[in-house]
């Protein structure tokens, strides 16, 4: 199954965003796509509450993109990401 959905230009995992209504700022950590096209975005603040990040979920259109995600170079030429069992052999 392949899932595709539209978001505003540049909004992707790791983007820094601000909620236009509450002013909450943070990093995009998850997208929730509902059956009829509603896209909600989970935003995690860098601030901590009880030693845990503060996380909130917003409707995608009410978020303002502050900056795109930090690009990280993969230093491994041929990453394997570890051994994975073949699902057909289970």
URGI-V238455 format. One record per pair of residues at least 24 apart in sequence whose ideal C-beta (glycine too) atoms are under 6 Angstrom apart, sorted by sequence separation. I is the first residue (numbers start at 1). J is the second residue. If there is no record, write none. Layout:
{{I & J} {I & J}}
This chain:
{{17 & 43} {5 & 33} {24 & 56} {5 & 39} {19 & 58} {21 & 62} {20 & 62} {20 & 64} {17 & 63} {18 & 64} {17 & 65} {18 & 66} {15 & 65} {16 & 66} {16 & 67} {7 & 60} {15 & 68} {11 & 65} {15 & 69} {10 & 65} {14 & 69} {12 & 69} {10 & 68}}
